[in-house]
Amino acid sequence: MTDVVDADELLRRIRRGRDVAAEEERVWRERAQSLTATDPDQAREASERARAYEVVGSVLTEIIAPGALAAPEPGPVGPRGPGVRRVT
């Protein structure tokens, strides 16, 4: 990756990566659903992979359109996790 690219090409590459992540997330979610009844361990692994692709897609979306994704609400089920409260 030593090629010099302009902003438009960089944006195209990021969008392409986001689209690939969305497709991979869909594939892994379908695989997790199909394995749930027959192989729970493999279903769990497929679900974790789907989640990883979901996170990659959301990060790339945030790069493309900052603030486009809604931030989680602070509080009992907020960014600190369910039931975790700030203690001062």
Short mmCIF file of the C-alpha atoms (twelve columns), coordinates in Angstrom:
data_MODEL
# 
_entry.id   MODEL 
# 
loop_
_atom_site.group_PDB 
_atom_site.id 
_atom_site.type_symbol 
_atom_site.label_atom_id 
_atom_site.label_alt_id 
_atom_site.label_comp_id 
_atom_site.label_asym_id 
_atom_site.label_seq_id 
_atom_site.Cartn_x 
_atom_site.Cartn_y 
_atom_site.Cartn_z 
_atom_site.pdbx_PDB_model_num 
ATOM 1  C CA . MET A 1  0.000   0.000   0.000  1 
ATOM 2  C CA . THR A 2  2.528   2.524   -1.068 1 
ATOM 3  C CA . ASP A 3  0.265   4.088   -3.682 1 
ATOM 4  C CA . VAL A 4  -0.714  7.682   -3.143 1 
ATOM 5  C CA . VAL A 5  -4.493  8.025   -3.295 1 
ATOM 6  C CA . ASP A 6  -6.725  11.045  -3.262 1 
ATOM 7  C CA . ALA A 7  -9.617  11.588  -0.872 1 
ATOM 8  C CA . ASP A 8  -12.225 10.235  -3.311 1 
ATOM 9  C CA . GLU A 9  -10.350 6.975   -3.771 1 
ATOM 10 C CA . LEU A 10 -9.858  6.639   -0.013 1 
ATOM 11 C CA . LEU A 11 -13.575 7.166   0.542  1 
ATOM 12 C CA . ARG A 12 -14.391 4.538   -2.122 1 
ATOM 13 C CA . ARG A 13 -12.087 2.049   -0.410 1 
ATOM 14 C CA . ILE A 14 -13.618 2.701   3.004  1 
ATOM 15 C CA . ARG A 15 -17.140 2.284   1.579  1 
ATOM 16 C CA . ARG A 16 -16.106 -0.938  -0.137 1 
ATOM 17 C CA . GLY A 17 -14.689 -2.220  3.150  1 
ATOM 18 C CA . ARG A 18 -17.921 -1.289  4.931  1 
ATOM 19 C CA . ASP A 19 -19.962 -3.146  2.301  1 
ATOM 20 C CA . VAL A 20 -17.764 -6.228  2.609  1 
ATOM 21 C CA . ALA A 21 -18.097 -6.116  6.405  1 
ATOM 22 C CA . ALA A 22 -21.902 -5.900  6.115  1 
ATOM 23 C CA . GLU A 23 -21.993 -8.897  3.772  1 
ATOM 24 C CA . GLU A 24 -19.699 -10.945 6.014  1 
ATOM 25 C CA . GLU A 25 -21.816 -10.039 9.037  1 
ATOM 26 C CA . ARG A 26 -24.924 -11.277 7.224  1 
ATOM 27 C CA . VAL A 27 -23.219 -14.535 6.209  1 
ATOM 28 C CA . TRP A 28 -21.962 -15.239 9.736  1 
ATOM 29 C CA . ARG A 29 -25.345 -14.401 11.313 1 
ATOM 30 C CA . GLU A 30 -27.072 -16.823 8.948  1 
ATOM 31 C CA . ARG A 31 -24.468 -19.461 9.752  1 
ATOM 32 C CA . ALA A 32 -24.980 -18.904 13.490 1 
ATOM 33 C CA . GLN A 33 -28.744 -19.308 13.120 1 
ATOM 34 C CA . SER A 34 -28.391 -22.496 11.104 1 
ATOM 35 C CA . LEU A 35 -25.974 -24.025 13.632 1 
ATOM 36 C CA . THR A 36 -27.877 -23.107 16.796 1 
ATOM 37 C CA . ALA A 37 -29.798 -26.380 17.057 1 
ATOM 38 C CA . THR A 38 -27.050 -28.737 15.873 1 
ATOM 39 C CA . ASP A 39 -23.774 -27.270 17.135 1 
ATOM 40 C CA . PRO A 40 -24.101 -24.582 19.833 1 
ATOM 41 C CA . ASP A 41 -20.334 -24.046 20.122 1 
ATOM 42 C CA . GLN A 42 -19.921 -23.363 16.420 1 
ATOM 43 C CA . ALA A 43 -23.044 -21.180 16.508 1 
ATOM 44 C CA . ARG A 44 -21.512 -19.112 19.302 1 
ATOM 45 C CA . GLU A 45 -18.274 -18.708 17.354 1 
ATOM 46 C CA . ALA A 46 -20.191 -17.693 14.222 1 
ATOM 47 C CA . SER A 47 -22.165 -15.187 16.281 1 
ATOM 48 C CA . GLU A 48 -18.930 -13.703 17.658 1 
ATOM 49 C CA . ARG A 49 -17.542 -13.357 14.147 1 
ATOM 50 C CA . ALA A 50 -20.751 -11.656 13.028 1 
ATOM 51 C CA . ARG A 51 -20.411 -9.228  15.923 1 
ATOM 52 C CA . ALA A 52 -16.811 -8.477  14.948 1 
ATOM 53 C CA . TYR A 53 -17.879 -7.628  11.396 1 
ATOM 54 C CA . GLU A 54 -20.711 -5.516  12.803 1 
ATOM 55 C CA . VAL A 55 -18.203 -3.494  14.824 1 
ATOM 56 C CA . VAL A 56 -15.909 -3.056  11.819 1 
ATOM 57 C CA . GLY A 57 -18.869 -1.856  9.760  1 
ATOM 58 C CA . SER A 58 -19.944 0.615   12.429 1 
ATOM 59 C CA . VAL A 59 -16.407 2.016   12.736 1 
ATOM 60 C CA . LEU A 60 -16.179 2.488   8.967  1 
ATOM 61 C CA . THR A 61 -19.623 4.119   8.966  1 
ATOM 62 C CA . GLU A 62 -18.437 6.501   11.686 1 
ATOM 63 C CA . ILE A 63 -15.414 7.405   9.538  1 
ATOM 64 C CA . ILE A 64 -17.628 8.078   6.509  1 
ATOM 65 C CA . ALA A 65 -20.370 9.946   8.369  1 
ATOM 66 C CA . PRO A 66 -19.306 11.071  11.865 1 
ATOM 67 C CA . GLY A 67 -22.232 11.052  14.259 1 
ATOM 68 C CA . ALA A 68 -24.453 9.024   11.927 1 
ATOM 69 C CA . LEU A 69 -24.786 6.224   14.468 1 
ATOM 70 C CA . ALA A 70 -26.739 6.998   17.605 1 
ATOM 71 C CA . ALA A 71 -24.620 6.953   20.742 1 
ATOM 72 C CA . PRO A 72 -25.838 4.641   23.515 1 
ATOM 73 C CA . GLU A 73 -27.776 6.275   26.319 1 
ATOM 74 C CA . PRO A 74 -25.778 6.791   29.510 1 
ATOM 75 C CA . GLY A 75 -27.027 5.142   32.648 1 
ATOM 76 C CA . PRO A 76 -27.865 1.616   33.774 1 
ATOM 77 C CA . VAL A 77 -27.689 0.169   30.255 1 
ATOM 78 C CA . GLY A 78 -25.355 2.676   28.681 1 
ATOM 79 C CA . PRO A 79 -21.758 2.772   27.537 1 
ATOM 80 C CA . ARG A 80 -20.501 1.312   30.796 1 
ATOM 81 C CA . GLY A 81 -22.612 -1.827  30.402 1 
ATOM 82 C CA . PRO A 82 -25.815 -3.091  31.970 1 
ATOM 83 C CA . GLY A 83 -26.153 -2.334  35.630 1 
ATOM 84 C CA . VAL A 84 -22.863 -0.439  35.875 1 
ATOM 85 C CA . ARG A 85 -23.100 2.993   37.399 1 
ATOM 86 C CA . ARG A 86 -20.501 5.690   37.918 1 
ATOM 87 C CA . VAL A 87 -19.458 5.978   41.550 1 
ATOM 88 C CA . THR A 88 -18.068 9.309   42.648 1 
# 
